[in-house]
Amino acid sequence: MKVTTDACLFGAWCAEEIKEKRVNKCLDIGTGTGLLSMMIAQKNEGYIDAIEIDEQAWTQARTNVAASRFSNKINVIKGDINLFDTAGYDVIISNPPFYENELPAATAGKNSARHGLYLKWEYLFEIISKKLTADGWFFLLLPCKRKREMENFLAAQHLFAHKVVYLKQTISHSPFRLMIKGSKQEKDQTEEVIAVCDNKRQYTPRFTALLKDYYLLLTVSVVLMIEVSTL
């Protein structure tokens, strides 16, 4: 799967939020290329278990992590999170499959990454509840159109969203992604809207502030647009 702009923004946002917390153990569910784990490791201490069920993605993640300066902090695991018995994580992050019961992709790898064949949301929220410490935080990147489902699954597992960020392609677009921070503790919820670029196709100040430590050419005027149509 390609690295998308929304995933990069999610990783940068998680890394900044996690800096407020002392983290010993972090779990990355469905790590894919290992992007999120490496972005978090760049800004935070602690050990990260990055689990991936797809063999090609797992191989790519291992290669990427081994080539990075964070290889001593990230353990890339090949396996099914439903069968993974380690718990007690201070932070859990996931960019899970977005779709269930929709037209499948052409390849098995894309079906695994985009469609809930191996990780349905019902089980994902249950896994988060079981593996997160009492004062731990979870972070999710989800499609806006499934917001009501998300709220129902959170309630079923006694989980609470503390921050909801609505992600937009440009300031004129409607939101298409949600970035969620939550825990097992109930508290007031805050909301924010982040646009990737303005109407002149320039990166917005908020996007630039989050991604400046990760992008090499962040000041270019022609931006890479998010691949919405292929998801």
GROMACS elastic network, one bead per residue, 0.5 to 0.9 nm:
[ bonds ]
;  ai    aj funct       b0    kb
    1     4     6  0.88246   500
    1    32     6  0.75849   500
    1    33     6  0.79210   500
    1    57     6  0.79958   500
    1   109     6  0.79965   500
    1   110     6  0.69096   500
    1   113     6  0.75053   500
    2    33     6  0.87041   500
    3     6     6  0.86495   500
    3     7     6  0.68485   500
    3     8     6  0.74337   500
    3    33     6  0.79730   500
    3    35     6  0.79695   500
    4     7     6  0.53439   500
    4     8     6  0.64675   500
    4     9     6  0.88183   500
    4   225     6  0.87044   500
    4   226     6  0.61467   500
    4   227     6  0.66820   500
    5     8     6  0.50784   500
    5     9     6  0.61942   500
    5    10     6  0.85511   500
    5   196     6  0.83235   500
    5   224     6  0.75858   500
    5   225     6  0.73041   500
    5   226     6  0.54544   500
    5   227     6  0.79640   500
    6     9     6  0.50572   500
    6    10     6  0.60538   500
    6    11     6  0.86030   500
    6   141     6  0.84396   500
    6   167     6  0.78023   500
    6   169     6  0.88370   500
    6   177     6  0.78034   500
    6   196     6  0.84577   500
    6   226     6  0.67749   500
    6   227     6  0.89037   500
    7    11     6  0.61517   500
    7    12     6  0.86413   500
    7    35     6  0.82250   500
    7    36     6  0.76663   500
    7    95     6  0.75498   500
    7   141     6  0.77088   500
    8    11     6  0.51466   500
    8    12     6  0.62580   500
    8    13     6  0.85830   500
    8    35     6  0.77006   500
    8    36     6  0.75578   500
    8    39     6  0.83432   500
    8   211     6  0.77214   500
    8   214     6  0.85956   500
    9    12     6  0.51568   500
    9    13     6  0.60473   500
    9    14     6  0.85325   500
    9   196     6  0.85644   500
    9   207     6  0.73744   500
    9   210     6  0.71284   500
    9   211     6  0.67861   500
   10    13     6  0.51001   500
   10    14     6  0.60587   500
   10    15     6  0.85246   500
   10    36     6  0.78878   500
   10    95     6  0.85811   500
   10   139     6  0.88295   500
   10   140     6  0.83304   500
   10   141     6  0.67452   500
   10   179     6  0.67194   500
   11    14     6  0.51789   500
   11    15     6  0.61270   500
   11    16     6  0.87179   500
   11    35     6  0.74976   500
   11    37     6  0.79165   500
   11    38     6  0.86370   500
   11    39     6  0.58096   500
   11    40     6  0.66792   500
   12    15     6  0.51231   500
   12    16     6  0.63326   500
   12    17     6  0.87220   500
   12    36     6  0.81490   500
   12    39     6  0.64311   500
   12    40     6  0.73479   500
   12    43     6  0.89856   500
   12   210     6  0.57204   500
   12   211     6  0.61580   500
   12   213     6  0.87314   500
   12   214     6  0.80104   500
   13    16     6  0.52631   500
   13    17     6  0.62263   500
   13    18     6  0.85843   500
   13   179     6  0.85604   500
   13   210     6  0.64785   500
   13   211     6  0.85970   500
   14    17     6  0.51148   500
   14    18     6  0.59357   500
   14    19     6  0.85966   500
   14    36     6  0.84604   500
   14    39     6  0.85790   500
   14    40     6  0.69490   500
   14    93     6  0.81112   500
   14   139     6  0.69126   500
   14   179     6  0.89571   500
   14   181     6  0.83065   500
   15    18     6  0.52516   500
   15    19     6  0.64124   500
   15    36     6  0.86450   500
   15    39     6  0.65766   500
   15    41     6  0.78434   500
   15    42     6  0.79882   500
   15    43     6  0.59939   500
   15    44     6  0.69698   500
   16    19     6  0.53761   500
   16    20     6  0.76361   500
   16    40     6  0.82199   500
   16    43     6  0.73867   500
   16    44     6  0.86850   500
   16   210     6  0.78528   500
   17    20     6  0.59559   500
   17    21     6  0.79208   500
   17   181     6  0.85835   500
   18    21     6  0.54358   500
   18    22     6  0.79270   500
   18    23     6  0.77971   500
   18    40     6  0.79705   500
   18    43     6  0.86214   500
   18    44     6  0.73130   500
   18    91     6  0.79924   500
   18   137     6  0.84221   500
   19    22     6  0.74348   500
   19    23     6  0.85663   500
   19    43     6  0.71562   500
   19    44     6  0.61570   500
   19    45     6  0.87536   500
   21    90     6  0.87830   500
   22    44     6  0.87687   500
   22    45     6  0.80503   500
   22    46     6  0.81276   500
   22    90     6  0.82692   500
   23    26     6  0.70782   500
   23    44     6  0.79178   500
   23    45     6  0.67529   500
   23    46     6  0.53726   500
   23    47     6  0.80027   500
   23    89     6  0.85359   500
   23    90     6  0.57903   500
   23    91     6  0.70694   500
   23   136     6  0.89372   500
   24    45     6  0.74236   500
   24    47     6  0.59457   500
   24    48     6  0.84268   500
   24    89     6  0.77747   500
   24    90     6  0.66204   500
   24    91     6  0.86387   500
   25    46     6  0.57804   500
   25    47     6  0.50294   500
   25    48     6  0.58875   500
   25    49     6  0.76399   500
   25    88     6  0.76467   500
   25    89     6  0.50856   500
   25    90     6  0.55579   500
   25    91     6  0.67462   500
   25    92     6  0.87720   500
   26    37     6  0.87492   500
   26    46     6  0.72003   500
   26    47     6  0.61403   500
   26    49     6  0.62376   500
   26    50     6  0.83654   500
   26    89     6  0.55224   500
   26    90     6  0.59380   500
   26    92     6  0.56769   500
   26    93     6  0.77150   500
   27    37     6  0.85874   500
   27    47     6  0.86577   500
   27    48     6  0.56991   500
   27    50     6  0.59893   500
   27    51     6  0.77221   500
   27    89     6  0.65025   500
   27    90     6  0.83184   500
   27    91     6  0.63625   500
   27    93     6  0.62609   500
   27    94     6  0.83910   500
   27   131     6  0.88699   500
   28    31     6  0.56412   500
   28    34     6  0.85752   500
   28    36     6  0.75524   500
   28    37     6  0.65471   500
   28    48     6  0.71011   500
   28    49     6  0.61616   500
   28    51     6  0.62526   500
   28    52     6  0.86849   500
   28    91     6  0.86146   500
   28    92     6  0.60004   500
   28    94     6  0.57696   500
   28    95     6  0.86433   500
   29    32     6  0.88591   500
   29    49     6  0.84502   500
   29    50     6  0.63733   500
   29    51     6  0.55328   500
   29    52     6  0.69545   500
   29    81     6  0.70033   500
   29    92     6  0.74300   500
   29    93     6  0.63500   500
   29    94     6  0.50218   500
   29    95     6  0.75411   500
   29    96     6  0.75160   500
   29   124     6  0.88456   500
   30    34     6  0.87616   500
   30    50     6  0.72188   500
   30    51     6  0.55900   500
   30    53     6  0.70385   500
   30    54     6  0.86847   500
   30    80     6  0.89347   500
   30    81     6  0.80684   500
   30    94     6  0.65295   500
   30    95     6  0.70606   500
   30    96     6  0.66292   500
   30    97     6  0.87114   500
   30   113     6  0.80902   500
   30   119     6  0.89364   500
   31    35     6  0.72159   500
   31    36     6  0.70089   500
   31    37     6  0.72568   500
   31    50     6  0.55122   500
   31    51     6  0.57883   500
   31    52     6  0.55069   500
   31    53     6  0.89590   500
   31    57     6  0.81768   500
   31    58     6  0.79023   500
   31    61     6  0.74435   500
   31    76     6  0.82390   500
   31    94     6  0.74950   500
   31    95     6  0.78867   500
   32    35     6  0.73953   500
   32    36     6  0.87650   500
   32    50     6  0.87867   500
   32    51     6  0.83891   500
   32    52     6  0.62872   500
   32    53     6  0.87837   500
   32    54     6  0.80173   500
   32    56     6  0.89617   500
   32    57     6  0.51957   500
   32    58     6  0.66082   500
   32    60     6  0.78338   500
   32    61     6  0.64093   500
   32   113     6  0.78507   500
   33    36     6  0.82841   500
   33    57     6  0.59200   500
   33    58     6  0.71886   500
   33    59     6  0.84749   500
   33    60     6  0.56954   500
   33    62     6  0.81239   500
   33    63     6  0.88281   500
   33    64     6  0.71177   500
   33    65     6  0.87440   500
   34    37     6  0.54887   500
   34    38     6  0.62712   500
   34    39     6  0.87431   500
   34    50     6  0.71558   500
   34    57     6  0.86226   500
   34    58     6  0.83023   500
   34    60     6  0.79095   500
   34    62     6  0.76466   500
   34    64     6  0.69016   500
   34    65     6  0.67755   500
   34    76     6  0.79637   500
   35    38     6  0.53444   500
   35    39     6  0.62180   500
   35    40     6  0.87042   500
   35    61     6  0.79057   500
   35    64     6  0.83699   500
   35    65     6  0.87196   500
   36    39     6  0.51617   500
   36    40     6  0.61875   500
   36    41     6  0.85173   500
   36    93     6  0.81418   500
   36    94     6  0.84740   500
   36    95     6  0.86925   500
   37    40     6  0.52391   500
   37    41     6  0.60490   500
   37    42     6  0.86258   500
   37    48     6  0.68599   500
   37    49     6  0.83964   500
   37    50     6  0.68215   500
   37    65     6  0.87463   500
   37    74     6  0.71279   500
   37    93     6  0.86886   500
   38    42     6  0.61090   500
   38    43     6  0.89653   500
   38    64     6  0.88310   500
   38    65     6  0.71213   500
   38    68     6  0.79443   500
   38    69     6  0.89870   500
   38    70     6  0.67155   500
   38    71     6  0.87651   500
   38    74     6  0.77638   500
   39    42     6  0.51869   500
   39    43     6  0.69739   500
   39    44     6  0.88367   500
   39   214     6  0.78228   500
   40    43     6  0.55513   500
   40    44     6  0.59157   500
   40    45     6  0.85511   500
   40    48     6  0.89412   500
   41    44     6  0.51286   500
   41    45     6  0.64896   500
   41    46     6  0.77602   500
   41    47     6  0.82689   500
   41    48     6  0.79146   500
   41    70     6  0.63734   500
   41    73     6  0.70604   500
   41    74     6  0.78169   500
   42    45     6  0.83155   500
   42    69     6  0.86475   500
   42    70     6  0.72858   500
   45    73     6  0.80388   500
   46    73     6  0.68834   500
   47    72     6  0.83693   500
   47    74     6  0.61026   500
   47    75     6  0.78807   500
   48    73     6  0.61169   500
   48    75     6  0.61525   500
   48    76     6  0.83882   500
   49    73     6  0.86847   500
   49    74     6  0.60224   500
   49    76     6  0.62236   500
   49    77     6  0.69763   500
   50    61     6  0.87662   500
   50    74     6  0.68119   500
   50    75     6  0.59345   500
   50    77     6  0.58977   500
   50    78     6  0.85750   500
   51    58     6  0.79138   500
   51    75     6  0.82175   500
   51    76     6  0.58967   500
   51    78     6  0.58204   500
   51    79     6  0.63113   500
   51    80     6  0.76073   500
   51    81     6  0.69730   500
   51    84     6  0.88827   500
   52    55     6  0.76426   500
   52    57     6  0.70644   500
   52    58     6  0.55724   500
   52    61     6  0.86034   500
   52    76     6  0.76276   500
   52    77     6  0.62819   500
   52    78     6  0.51730   500
   52    79     6  0.58287   500
   52    80     6  0.70115   500
   52    81     6  0.78481   500
   53    57     6  0.79694   500
   53    58     6  0.70842   500
   53    77     6  0.84119   500
   53    78     6  0.55946   500
   53    80     6  0.52537   500
   53    81     6  0.77329   500
   53   112     6  0.84462   500
   53   118     6  0.83823   500
   54    57     6  0.54022   500
   54    58     6  0.60118   500
   54    59     6  0.86249   500
   54    78     6  0.75482   500
   54    79     6  0.80730   500
   54    80     6  0.89660   500
   54   109     6  0.69208   500
   54   112     6  0.72650   500
   54   113     6  0.83523   500
   55    59     6  0.60763   500
   55    60     6  0.85899   500
   55    78     6  0.70986   500
   55    79     6  0.89015   500
   56    59     6  0.51162   500
   56    60     6  0.62547   500
   56    61     6  0.86362   500
   56   109     6  0.80729   500
   57    60     6  0.50397   500
   57    61     6  0.60886   500
   57    62     6  0.85947   500
   57   109     6  0.82982   500
   58    61     6  0.50425   500
   58    62     6  0.61549   500
   58    63     6  0.86106   500
   58    76     6  0.72478   500
   58    77     6  0.74078   500
   58    78     6  0.60831   500
   59    62     6  0.51938   500
   59    63     6  0.62734   500
   59    64     6  0.86941   500
   59    78     6  0.86844   500
   60    63     6  0.50975   500
   60    64     6  0.61345   500
   60    65     6  0.85775   500
   61    64     6  0.50775   500
   61    65     6  0.60077   500
   61    66     6  0.83737   500
   61    76     6  0.69608   500
   62    65     6  0.52403   500
   62    66     6  0.59416   500
   62    67     6  0.85190   500
   62    71     6  0.89523   500
   62    75     6  0.85193   500
   62    76     6  0.60104   500
   62    77     6  0.86385   500
   63    66     6  0.52130   500
   63    67     6  0.62333   500
   63    68     6  0.87899   500
   64    67     6  0.52356   500
   64    68     6  0.63950   500
   64    71     6  0.89239   500
   65    68     6  0.51140   500
   65    69     6  0.77974   500
   65    70     6  0.66537   500
   65    71     6  0.53313   500
   65    74     6  0.72042   500
   65    75     6  0.86455   500
   65    76     6  0.79636   500
   66    69     6  0.77581   500
   66    70     6  0.77906   500
   66    71     6  0.52458   500
   66    72     6  0.86879   500
   67    70     6  0.84550   500
   67    71     6  0.74602   500
   68    71     6  0.60278   500
   69    72     6  0.77458   500
   69    73     6  0.89173   500
   70    73     6  0.54033   500
   70    74     6  0.65301   500
   71    74     6  0.54855   500
   71    75     6  0.76334   500
   72    75     6  0.78313   500
   79    82     6  0.86728   500
   79    83     6  0.76001   500
   79    84     6  0.72832   500
   80    83     6  0.54498   500
   80    84     6  0.63919   500
   80   118     6  0.78952   500
   80   119     6  0.86913   500
   81    85     6  0.82018   500
   81   118     6  0.89804   500
   81   119     6  0.80768   500
   81   124     6  0.87103   500
   81   127     6  0.80456   500
   82    85     6  0.81998   500
   82   118     6  0.85379   500
   82   119     6  0.78662   500
   82   123     6  0.77652   500
   82   124     6  0.84466   500
   82   127     6  0.74467   500
   84    87     6  0.86334   500
   85   131     6  0.86122   500
   86    89     6  0.85297   500
   86   131     6  0.72919   500
   87   130     6  0.71240   500
   87   132     6  0.67673   500
   87   133     6  0.80060   500
   88   130     6  0.84079   500
   88   131     6  0.54756   500
   88   132     6  0.55960   500
   88   133     6  0.51307   500
   88   134     6  0.87199   500
   88   136     6  0.87165   500
   89    92     6  0.66468   500
   89   131     6  0.60323   500
   89   133     6  0.56672   500
   89   136     6  0.69127   500
   89   137     6  0.87304   500
   90   131     6  0.89204   500
   90   132     6  0.62275   500
   90   133     6  0.57066   500
   90   134     6  0.85210   500
   90   135     6  0.73128   500
   90   137     6  0.63650   500
   90   138     6  0.84085   500
   91   132     6  0.69030   500
   91   133     6  0.81715   500
   91   136     6  0.55801   500
   91   138     6  0.55516   500
   91   139     6  0.78155   500
   92   128     6  0.70165   500
   92   131     6  0.82300   500
   92   132     6  0.69126   500
   92   136     6  0.80114   500
   92   137     6  0.65297   500
   92   139     6  0.62979   500
   92   140     6  0.85628   500
   93   137     6  0.85902   500
   93   138     6  0.56941   500
   93   140     6  0.59686   500
   93   141     6  0.85934   500
   94   138     6  0.82326   500
   94   139     6  0.64407   500
   94   140     6  0.51584   500
   94   141     6  0.67193   500
   95    98     6  0.83041   500
   95   139     6  0.85534   500
   95   140     6  0.58716   500
   95   142     6  0.70014   500
   96   113     6  0.74592   500
   96   114     6  0.76642   500
   96   115     6  0.86987   500
   96   116     6  0.80569   500
   96   119     6  0.75639   500
   96   120     6  0.86440   500
   96   121     6  0.80367   500
   96   124     6  0.82855   500
   96   140     6  0.76501   500
   96   141     6  0.72109   500
   96   142     6  0.73682   500
   97   100     6  0.81041   500
   97   111     6  0.85051   500
   97   112     6  0.73159   500
   97   113     6  0.54147   500
   97   116     6  0.53022   500
   97   117     6  0.83781   500
   97   118     6  0.89332   500
   97   119     6  0.71634   500
   97   120     6  0.77578   500
   97   121     6  0.82788   500
   97   142     6  0.84958   500
   98   113     6  0.82982   500
   98   114     6  0.55154   500
   98   115     6  0.59842   500
   98   116     6  0.70665   500
   98   121     6  0.88172   500
   98   141     6  0.89684   500
   98   142     6  0.65368   500
   98   143     6  0.64649   500
   98   146     6  0.85556   500
   98   231     6  0.83360   500
   99   102     6  0.63505   500
   99   103     6  0.88924   500
   99   104     6  0.89401   500
   99   114     6  0.61629   500
   99   116     6  0.60098   500
   99   120     6  0.88237   500
   99   143     6  0.88115   500
  100   103     6  0.87211   500
  100   104     6  0.89692   500
  100   114     6  0.86868   500
  100   115     6  0.55292   500
  100   116     6  0.52658   500
  100   117     6  0.76480   500
  100   120     6  0.74042   500
  100   121     6  0.87563   500
  101   104     6  0.82468   500
  101   115     6  0.80284   500
  101   116     6  0.82517   500
  102   115     6  0.78513   500
  104   107     6  0.84467   500
  104   110     6  0.84813   500
  104   111     6  0.61746   500
  104   114     6  0.85955   500
  104   115     6  0.71277   500
  105   108     6  0.74794   500
  105   109     6  0.86635   500
  105   110     6  0.59505   500
  105   111     6  0.54273   500
  105   114     6  0.80186   500
  105   115     6  0.82051   500
  106   109     6  0.87906   500
  106   110     6  0.72800   500
  106   111     6  0.76072   500
  107   110     6  0.54431   500
  107   111     6  0.63015   500
  107   112     6  0.87728   500
  108   111     6  0.50010   500
  108   112     6  0.61856   500
  108   113     6  0.86989   500
  109   112     6  0.51533   500
  109   113     6  0.63052   500
  109   114     6  0.85840   500
  110   113     6  0.50314   500
  110   114     6  0.57443   500
  110   115     6  0.76252   500
  111   114     6  0.53231   500
  111   115     6  0.50320   500
  111   116     6  0.76985   500
  111   117     6  0.70723   500
  112   115     6  0.57533   500
  112   116     6  0.67899   500
  112   117     6  0.59886   500
  112   118     6  0.67316   500
  112   119     6  0.84252   500
  113   116     6  0.77662   500
  113   117     6  0.86794   500
  114   117     6  0.87166   500
  114   231     6  0.70803   500
  115   118     6  0.82490   500
  115   119     6  0.83003   500
  115   120     6  0.83391   500
  116   121     6  0.73675   500
  117   120     6  0.66971   500
  119   122     6  0.82498   500
  119   123     6  0.65936   500
  119   124     6  0.63588   500
  120   123     6  0.55700   500
  120   124     6  0.62810   500
  120   125     6  0.89986   500
  121   125     6  0.62073   500
  121   126     6  0.84742   500
  121   149     6  0.87903   500
  121   150     6  0.81038   500
  121   153     6  0.76440   500
  122   125     6  0.58575   500
  122   126     6  0.66042   500
  122   127     6  0.89227   500
  122   153     6  0.64611   500
  123   126     6  0.50123   500
  123   127     6  0.60345   500
  123   128     6  0.86040   500
  124   127     6  0.50717   500
  124   128     6  0.62417   500
  124   129     6  0.86939   500
  125   128     6  0.50409   500
  125   129     6  0.62167   500
  125   130     6  0.86916   500
  125   150     6  0.88479   500
  125   153     6  0.64273   500
  125   154     6  0.67243   500
  125   156     6  0.86320   500
  125   157     6  0.67108   500
  125   159     6  0.83408   500
  126   129     6  0.51294   500
  126   130     6  0.62897   500
  126   131     6  0.86938   500
  126   153     6  0.83900   500
  126   154     6  0.88794   500
  126   156     6  0.85913   500
  126   157     6  0.61881   500
  127   130     6  0.51510   500
  127   131     6  0.60389   500
  127   132     6  0.83330   500
  128   131     6  0.53120   500
  128   132     6  0.57348   500
  128   138     6  0.74595   500
  128   157     6  0.87657   500
  128   159     6  0.89003   500
  129   132     6  0.56962   500
  129   133     6  0.84094   500
  129   157     6  0.63157   500
  129   158     6  0.78537   500
  129   159     6  0.71282   500
  129   183     6  0.87810   500
  129   184     6  0.76596   500
  130   133     6  0.82360   500
  132   135     6  0.79215   500
  132   136     6  0.56579   500
  132   137     6  0.73265   500
  132   138     6  0.77111   500
  132   183     6  0.82591   500
  132   184     6  0.83289   500
  133   137     6  0.81218   500
  133   183     6  0.89512   500
  133   184     6  0.84123   500
  134   137     6  0.88895   500
  134   183     6  0.79907   500
  134   184     6  0.63116   500
  134   185     6  0.78574   500
  135   183     6  0.69075   500
  135   184     6  0.68484   500
  135   185     6  0.71768   500
  136   182     6  0.85415   500
  136   183     6  0.60089   500
  136   184     6  0.74231   500
  136   185     6  0.89419   500
  137   181     6  0.68436   500
  137   182     6  0.55815   500
  137   184     6  0.78784   500
  138   161     6  0.89037   500
  138   180     6  0.78412   500
  138   181     6  0.57285   500
  138   182     6  0.53124   500
  138   183     6  0.59910   500
  139   179     6  0.71854   500
  139   180     6  0.53673   500
  139   182     6  0.65982   500
  139   183     6  0.89176   500
  140   178     6  0.78305   500
  140   179     6  0.57465   500
  140   180     6  0.50465   500
  140   181     6  0.68237   500
  140   182     6  0.87666   500
  141   177     6  0.69034   500
  141   178     6  0.57285   500
  141   180     6  0.64919   500
  142   145     6  0.86659   500
  142   146     6  0.74759   500
  142   147     6  0.78880   500
  142   150     6  0.84485   500
  142   176     6  0.87349   500
  142   177     6  0.56393   500
  142   178     6  0.50824   500
  142   179     6  0.65307   500
  142   180     6  0.79286   500
  143   146     6  0.57938   500
  143   147     6  0.71758   500
  143   175     6  0.89674   500
  143   176     6  0.59499   500
  143   178     6  0.58898   500
  143   179     6  0.88710   500
  144   147     6  0.53582   500
  144   148     6  0.88161   500
  144   166     6  0.78223   500
  144   167     6  0.87586   500
  144   175     6  0.67851   500
  144   176     6  0.51278   500
  144   178     6  0.55893   500
  145   148     6  0.78415   500
  145   149     6  0.88317   500
  145   176     6  0.74111   500
  145   177     6  0.82380   500
  146   149     6  0.53274   500
  146   150     6  0.63199   500
  146   151     6  0.88711   500
  147   150     6  0.50306   500
  147   151     6  0.63154   500
  147   152     6  0.87722   500
  147   178     6  0.79031   500
  148   151     6  0.51246   500
  148   152     6  0.63436   500
  148   153     6  0.87706   500
  149   152     6  0.51092   500
  149   153     6  0.62416   500
  149   154     6  0.85951   500
  150   153     6  0.52007   500
  150   154     6  0.61187   500
  150   155     6  0.86172   500
  151   154     6  0.51290   500
  151   155     6  0.62012   500
  151   156     6  0.86513   500
  151   160     6  0.86340   500
  151   161     6  0.84686   500
  152   155     6  0.51949   500
  152   156     6  0.62030   500
  152   157     6  0.88447   500
  153   156     6  0.50516   500
  153   157     6  0.64213   500
  153   158     6  0.86121   500
  153   159     6  0.83433   500
  154   157     6  0.53647   500
  154   158     6  0.60464   500
  154   160     6  0.62966   500
  154   161     6  0.78677   500
  155   159     6  0.59847   500
  155   160     6  0.73041   500
  156   159     6  0.77202   500
  157   160     6  0.89557   500
  157   184     6  0.88374   500
  158   184     6  0.65204   500
  158   185     6  0.86368   500
  158   186     6  0.88505   500
  159   182     6  0.70949   500
  159   183     6  0.58314   500
  159   185     6  0.72273   500
  159   186     6  0.77424   500
  160   181     6  0.85556   500
  160   182     6  0.53338   500
  160   183     6  0.55245   500
  160   184     6  0.59663   500
  160   185     6  0.64978   500
  160   186     6  0.56678   500
  160   187     6  0.76050   500
  160   189     6  0.86232   500
  161   164     6  0.69693   500
  161   180     6  0.64490   500
  161   181     6  0.57845   500
  161   183     6  0.67185   500
  161   184     6  0.88433   500
  161   186     6  0.80258   500
  161   187     6  0.82511   500
  161   188     6  0.86719   500
  161   189     6  0.65118   500
  161   190     6  0.88086   500
  162   180     6  0.75782   500
  162   181     6  0.56698   500
  162   183     6  0.73760   500
  162   185     6  0.88876   500
  162   186     6  0.78526   500
  162   187     6  0.64607   500
  162   188     6  0.64014   500
  162   190     6  0.62503   500
  162   191     6  0.85587   500
  163   179     6  0.79490   500
  163   180     6  0.57879   500
  163   181     6  0.50529   500
  163   182     6  0.67303   500
  163   188     6  0.87239   500
  163   189     6  0.55676   500
  163   191     6  0.57488   500
  163   192     6  0.78765   500
  164   178     6  0.65876   500
  164   179     6  0.58246   500
  164   181     6  0.66974   500
  164   182     6  0.88535   500
  164   189     6  0.74326   500
  164   190     6  0.63729   500
  164   192     6  0.64819   500
  164   193     6  0.85803   500
  165   177     6  0.82206   500
  165   178     6  0.56007   500
  165   180     6  0.65019   500
  165   181     6  0.86999   500
  165   190     6  0.84754   500
  165   191     6  0.56440   500
  165   193     6  0.55272   500
  165   194     6  0.69292   500
  166   174     6  0.89930   500
  166   175     6  0.56213   500
  166   176     6  0.73788   500
  166   177     6  0.60434   500
  166   179     6  0.66287   500
  166   191     6  0.76388   500
  166   192     6  0.61880   500
  166   194     6  0.62082   500
  166   195     6  0.83748   500
  167   170     6  0.89214   500
  167   174     6  0.84906   500
  167   175     6  0.52327   500
  167   176     6  0.61424   500
  167   177     6  0.50475   500
  167   178     6  0.60395   500
  167   179     6  0.73564   500
  167   192     6  0.86208   500
  167   193     6  0.59916   500
  167   194     6  0.50532   500
  167   195     6  0.58882   500
  167   196     6  0.76262   500
  168   171     6  0.66426   500
  168   172     6  0.81375   500
  168   173     6  0.59468   500
  168   174     6  0.60709   500
  168   176     6  0.60123   500
  168   177     6  0.71330   500
  168   193     6  0.73989   500
  168   194     6  0.61439   500
  168   196     6  0.63531   500
  168   197     6  0.84272   500
  169   172     6  0.80811   500
  169   173     6  0.60841   500
  169   174     6  0.79121   500
  169   175     6  0.74309   500
  169   176     6  0.78023   500
  169   194     6  0.86416   500
  169   195     6  0.56197   500
  169   196     6  0.52528   500
  169   197     6  0.65190   500
  169   198     6  0.85772   500
  169   225     6  0.73884   500
  169   226     6  0.69132   500
  170   173     6  0.53156   500
  170   174     6  0.82648   500
  170   175     6  0.89544   500
  170   194     6  0.87155   500
  170   195     6  0.50687   500
  170   196     6  0.56819   500
  170   198     6  0.52683   500
  170   199     6  0.64515   500
  170   201     6  0.77612   500
  170   203     6  0.88959   500
  170   204     6  0.86965   500
  171   174     6  0.80897   500
  171   194     6  0.81927   500
  171   195     6  0.54163   500
  171   196     6  0.78208   500
  171   197     6  0.67676   500
  171   198     6  0.54458   500
  171   199     6  0.66642   500
  171   204     6  0.88268   500
  172   195     6  0.87091   500
  172   198     6  0.78047   500
  172   199     6  0.70401   500
  173   176     6  0.84972   500
  173   195     6  0.84512   500
  175   178     6  0.78578   500
  175   193     6  0.81020   500
  175   194     6  0.87999   500
  175   195     6  0.84693   500
  176   228     6  0.84664   500
  182   185     6  0.80292   500
  182   186     6  0.87978   500
  183   186     6  0.75515   500
  186   189     6  0.88826   500
  194   197     6  0.89861   500
  194   204     6  0.84123   500
  194   206     6  0.69030   500
  194   207     6  0.71545   500
  195   198     6  0.71849   500
  195   203     6  0.82631   500
  195   204     6  0.66446   500
  195   206     6  0.78736   500
  195   207     6  0.70927   500
  196   201     6  0.88220   500
  196   202     6  0.83155   500
  196   203     6  0.57812   500
  196   204     6  0.59700   500
  196   206     6  0.81665   500
  196   207     6  0.57210   500
  196   208     6  0.85517   500
  196   225     6  0.85817   500
  196   226     6  0.88533   500
  197   200     6  0.76440   500
  197   201     6  0.54346   500
  197   202     6  0.50845   500
  197   205     6  0.86721   500
  197   207     6  0.76605   500
  197   223     6  0.78676   500
  197   225     6  0.89474   500
  198   201     6  0.53731   500
  198   202     6  0.55075   500
  198   203     6  0.63656   500
  198   204     6  0.59289   500
  199   202     6  0.73608   500
  200   203     6  0.87845   500
  200   221     6  0.84590   500
  201   204     6  0.88650   500
  201   221     6  0.67073   500
  201   222     6  0.64082   500
  201   223     6  0.63799   500
  202   219     6  0.81870   500
  202   220     6  0.78201   500
  202   221     6  0.53935   500
  202   222     6  0.69696   500
  202   223     6  0.67439   500
  203   206     6  0.82991   500
  203   207     6  0.63300   500
  203   208     6  0.62808   500
  203   218     6  0.77775   500
  203   219     6  0.76501   500
  203   220     6  0.85161   500
  203   221     6  0.76792   500
  203   222     6  0.89213   500
  203   223     6  0.71472   500
  204   207     6  0.52780   500
  204   208     6  0.61377   500
  204   209     6  0.86323   500
  205   208     6  0.50052   500
  205   209     6  0.60374   500
  205   210     6  0.86913   500
  206   209     6  0.51679   500
  206   210     6  0.64139   500
  206   211     6  0.87566   500
  207   210     6  0.53250   500
  207   211     6  0.61716   500
  207   212     6  0.82969   500
  208   211     6  0.52567   500
  208   212     6  0.54887   500
  208   218     6  0.69851   500
  208   219     6  0.82936   500
  209   212     6  0.56714   500
  209   213     6  0.83227   500
  210   213     6  0.74990   500
  210   214     6  0.85024   500
  211   214     6  0.53300   500
  211   215     6  0.59996   500
  211   218     6  0.77245   500
  212   215     6  0.57001   500
  212   216     6  0.78014   500
  212   217     6  0.88073   500
  212   218     6  0.65610   500
  213   216     6  0.80741   500
  214   218     6  0.87749   500
  215   218     6  0.55213   500
  216   219     6  0.87043   500
  217   220     6  0.59889   500
  218   221     6  0.85278   500
  218   223     6  0.84600   500
  219   222     6  0.89349   500
  219   223     6  0.89780   500
  220   223     6  0.68253   500
  224   227     6  0.89134   500
  225   228     6  0.85753   500
  226   229     6  0.86510   500
  227   230     6  0.58992   500
  227   231     6  0.68662   500
  228   231     6  0.55033   500
